[in-house]
Amino acid sequence: MLRPIWQLIILSFILISNPGSVVRAQNFRASSTASYVDRGCEFYQKGDWERALADFDLAISFDPQSALAYYNRGVVRCARQEYARALEDFDRALQLNPRLAQAWVNRSGVKYSIGDFDGAISDATRAIELSPRLAEAWCNRSFARLAKGDFDGVIADCTQAIKLNPRLAGSYNNRGAARQQKGDLDGAISDHTQAIRLNPQMAIAWHDRGKARQAKGDFDGELADYKQAAVLATGNKDLSQTIQQQIEQVMWIQAAQQ
């Protein structure tokens, strides 16, 4: 069964600031743009998305040709799940700077979120061509390949992402999902367990490990994982409902066996 849309993780939420500390601004307009971009990044890192958005708007008003300002505004809009507007910002950033690999990565995530899996694969592939060591690009491509059922491609992409950044929990979890689809249940459980070690708050990793344990007949382990996933997924209605249904099913099976 293919993984549903609520499992999207846009892994490249990395804002890019200007190197203003080492390069002197040439004029007031450039200085103002750089200052607003840098301050917007600071606001974003503090979780103040409204003020970050306002600063990136100001940066664009000073310099409508600033690819970084459009890119960073797109990152904030992704965080706010304003995917249509984020897509517009990434489109504009790439028009201004087609070699901005992070923009290709994040646009791939947005396209995944709206169901354009081929577009997501294409954008992530372009990011890899520009920056082969960008682990997020390999990981993001694995999400779209997983949605299309290309499990060998998922495993290859995630393995490469892990080589480049062994702390990307999403890479382990996606590889585990692909391994489960190919019948490698022990490998799947191992990958999901590593994803949980790296990010214990990742509800989907607990859920996916529960599915793998179910396939092995470990119903106690399955139920424990589903219960932990349910605790963590309270803010995600679709995932929470799915997990509750699975918990009820497991409990019914256990009751019938007694």
C-alpha positions as CSV (number, residue, x, y, z in Angstrom):
1,M,0.0,0.0,0.0
2,L,1.4,3.4,-1.0
3,R,2.1,5.9,1.7
4,P,-0.5,8.7,1.8
5,I,0.1,12.4,1.4
6,W,0.3,13.3,5.1
7,Q,3.7,11.6,5.2
8,L,5.4,14.5,3.4
9,I,8.5,15.8,5.0
10,I,10.1,18.7,3.2
11,L,13.6,18.2,4.5
12,S,15.3,21.3,3.0
13,F,13.8,23.9,5.3
14,I,17.2,25.7,5.3
15,L,17.2,29.4,4.9
16,I,20.1,31.1,3.1
17,S,21.4,34.3,4.5
18,N,23.7,36.8,2.7
19,P,27.4,36.8,3.3
20,G,27.2,40.3,4.5
21,S,29.8,39.9,7.2
22,V,32.5,39.3,4.7
23,V,31.4,41.3,1.7
24,R,30.7,45.0,2.0
25,A,27.5,46.1,0.4
26,Q,28.0,48.2,-2.6
27,N,24.9,50.5,-2.2
28,F,22.0,51.2,0.2
29,R,19.5,49.1,-1.7
30,A,21.8,46.0,-1.7
31,S,22.6,46.6,2.0
32,S,18.9,46.9,2.9
33,T,18.0,43.8,1.0
34,A,20.8,41.8,2.7
35,S,19.8,43.1,6.1
36,Y,16.1,42.2,5.7
37,V,17.0,38.7,4.4
38,D,19.4,38.1,7.3
39,R,16.9,39.4,9.9
40,G,14.1,37.3,8.3
41,C,16.2,34.2,8.7
42,E,16.7,35.1,12.4
43,F,13.0,35.5,12.9
44,Y,12.3,32.2,11.1
45,Q,14.8,30.3,13.3
46,K,13.0,31.7,16.4
47,G,9.7,30.5,15.1
48,D,8.3,34.0,14.4
49,W,7.1,33.2,10.9
50,E,4.9,36.4,10.5
51,R,7.9,38.7,11.1
52,A,10.1,36.6,8.9
53,L,7.6,36.8,6.1
54,A,7.4,40.6,6.5
55,D,11.1,40.9,6.3
56,F,11.4,38.8,3.1
57,D,8.6,40.9,1.6
58,L,10.6,44.1,2.4
59,A,13.8,42.5,0.9
60,I,11.9,41.8,-2.3
61,S,10.5,45.4,-2.4
62,F,14.1,46.7,-2.2
63,D,15.4,44.2,-4.7
64,P,12.8,42.3,-6.9
65,Q,15.7,40.4,-8.4
66,S,16.8,38.8,-5.2
67,A,16.5,35.0,-5.6
68,L,17.4,34.4,-2.0
69,A,14.5,36.6,-0.8
70,Y,12.0,34.7,-2.9
71,Y,13.5,31.4,-1.9
72,N,13.4,32.2,1.8
73,R,9.9,33.5,1.6
74,G,9.0,30.2,-0.1
75,V,10.5,28.3,2.9
76,V,8.3,30.2,5.3
77,R,5.2,29.6,3.2
78,C,6.1,25.9,3.1
79,A,6.2,25.9,6.9
80,R,2.8,27.5,6.9
81,Q,1.5,24.9,4.4
82,E,0.8,27.6,1.9
83,Y,2.0,25.4,-0.9
84,A,0.5,27.2,-3.9
85,R,2.2,30.5,-2.9
86,A,5.4,28.7,-1.9
87,L,5.5,27.2,-5.4
88,E,5.2,30.7,-6.9
89,D,8.2,31.8,-4.8
90,F,10.4,28.9,-5.7
91,D,9.4,29.3,-9.4
92,R,10.6,32.9,-9.2
93,A,13.7,32.1,-7.3
94,L,14.7,29.6,-10.0
95,Q,13.9,32.0,-12.8
96,L,16.4,34.4,-11.2
97,N,19.0,31.7,-10.2
98,P,18.5,28.4,-11.9
99,R,21.5,27.0,-10.1
100,L,20.0,27.4,-6.6
101,A,19.9,23.7,-5.7
102,Q,18.0,24.2,-2.4
103,A,15.1,25.8,-4.4
104,W,14.9,22.7,-6.6
105,V,14.8,20.5,-3.5
106,N,12.0,22.5,-1.8
107,R,10.0,22.8,-5.0
108,S,10.2,19.0,-5.3
109,G,8.7,18.8,-1.9
110,V,5.9,21.2,-2.8
111,K,5.1,19.3,-6.0
112,Y,5.0,16.1,-3.9
113,S,2.5,17.7,-1.5
114,I,0.1,18.5,-4.4
115,G,0.4,15.0,-6.0
116,D,2.8,15.9,-8.8
117,F,5.1,13.0,-8.2
118,D,6.8,13.1,-11.6
119,G,7.5,16.8,-11.2
120,A,8.9,16.2,-7.7
121,I,11.2,13.5,-9.1
122,S,12.3,15.9,-11.9
123,D,13.1,18.7,-9.5
124,A,15.0,16.6,-7.0
125,T,17.0,15.1,-9.9
126,R,17.9,18.6,-11.1
127,A,19.1,19.4,-7.5
128,I,21.2,16.3,-7.5
129,E,22.8,17.2,-10.8
130,L,23.7,20.7,-9.4
131,S,24.7,19.5,-5.9
132,P,25.3,15.7,-5.7
133,R,26.2,15.9,-2.0
134,L,23.0,17.5,-1.0
135,A,21.4,14.7,1.0
136,E,18.0,16.4,1.2
137,A,17.7,16.1,-2.6
138,W,18.2,12.3,-2.5
139,C,15.8,12.0,0.4
140,N,13.1,14.1,-1.2
141,R,13.3,12.1,-4.4
142,S,12.7,9.0,-2.4
143,F,9.3,10.3,-1.2
144,A,8.0,10.7,-4.7
145,R,9.5,7.4,-5.8
146,L,7.8,5.7,-2.9
147,A,4.5,7.2,-3.9
148,K,5.0,5.8,-7.4
149,G,5.9,2.3,-6.2
150,D,9.6,2.5,-7.3
151,F,10.9,0.6,-4.2
152,D,14.3,-0.2,-5.7
153,G,14.7,3.5,-6.5
154,V,13.7,4.5,-3.0
155,I,16.2,2.2,-1.4
156,A,19.0,3.5,-3.7
157,D,18.1,7.1,-3.0
158,C,17.8,6.7,0.8
159,T,21.1,4.7,1.0
160,Q,22.9,7.6,-0.8
161,A,21.2,10.2,1.4
162,I,22.3,8.2,4.5
163,K,25.9,8.1,3.3
164,L,25.8,11.9,2.9
165,N,24.0,12.6,6.1
166,P,23.4,9.7,8.5
167,R,21.2,11.8,10.7
168,L,18.3,12.2,8.2
169,A,15.6,10.2,9.9
170,G,13.3,10.4,6.9
171,S,15.8,8.6,4.8
172,Y,15.8,5.6,7.2
173,N,12.1,5.6,7.4
174,N,11.5,5.7,3.7
175,R,14.0,2.9,3.1
176,G,12.3,0.9,5.8
177,A,8.9,1.4,4.0
178,A,10.4,0.2,0.7
179,R,12.1,-2.8,2.3
180,Q,8.8,-3.8,3.8
181,Q,7.2,-3.6,0.4
182,K,9.9,-5.9,-0.9
183,G,9.4,-8.4,1.9
184,D,12.6,-7.5,3.9
185,L,10.8,-7.2,7.2
186,D,13.9,-7.4,9.4
187,G,15.6,-4.7,7.3
188,A,12.5,-2.6,7.5
189,I,12.3,-2.9,11.3
190,S,15.9,-2.0,11.6
191,D,15.5,1.1,9.5
192,H,12.4,2.3,11.3
193,T,14.1,1.7,14.6
194,Q,17.0,3.9,13.5
195,A,14.6,6.6,12.4
196,I,13.0,6.5,15.8
197,R,16.4,6.8,17.5
198,L,17.2,9.9,15.4
199,N,13.7,11.5,15.9
200,P,11.6,9.9,18.7
201,Q,8.8,12.4,17.8
202,M,8.4,11.0,14.3
203,A,4.9,9.4,14.6
204,I,5.0,7.9,11.2
205,A,8.2,5.9,12.0
206,W,6.5,4.3,15.0
207,H,3.5,3.6,12.8
208,D,5.5,2.0,10.0
209,R,7.5,-0.1,12.4
210,G,4.2,-1.3,13.8
211,K,3.1,-2.4,10.3
212,A,6.4,-4.3,9.8
213,R,6.0,-6.0,13.2
214,Q,2.4,-6.9,12.3
215,A,3.7,-8.6,9.1
216,K,6.1,-10.7,11.3
217,G,3.3,-11.7,13.6
218,D,4.6,-9.6,16.5
219,F,1.2,-8.3,17.6
220,D,2.3,-7.0,21.0
221,G,5.1,-5.0,19.4
222,E,2.7,-3.8,16.8
223,L,0.2,-2.6,19.4
224,A,2.9,-0.8,21.4
225,D,4.2,1.0,18.3
226,Y,0.7,2.0,17.2
227,K,-0.1,3.4,20.7
228,Q,3.1,5.5,20.7
229,A,2.4,6.7,17.2
230,A,-1.1,7.7,18.3
231,V,0.3,9.8,21.2
232,L,2.6,11.7,18.8
233,A,0.1,12.1,16.0
234,T,-2.6,14.0,17.9
235,G,-2.1,17.1,15.7
236,N,-2.5,15.1,12.4
237,K,-6.2,14.1,12.0
238,D,-5.7,11.7,9.1
239,L,-2.8,9.8,10.6
240,S,-4.4,9.8,14.0
241,Q,-7.6,8.2,12.6
242,T,-5.7,5.6,10.7
243,I,-3.7,4.6,13.8
244,Q,-6.8,4.4,16.0
245,Q,-8.4,2.1,13.5
246,Q,-5.4,-0.1,13.4
247,I,-5.2,-0.2,17.2
248,E,-8.8,-1.3,17.4
249,Q,-8.2,-4.0,14.8
250,V,-5.2,-5.4,16.7
251,M,-7.1,-5.4,20.0
252,W,-10.0,-7.2,18.3
253,I,-7.6,-9.9,17.0
254,Q,-6.0,-10.3,20.3
255,A,-9.3,-10.6,22.0
256,A,-10.5,-13.2,19.5
257,Q,-7.4,-15.3,20.1
258,Q,-7.9,-15.5,23.9
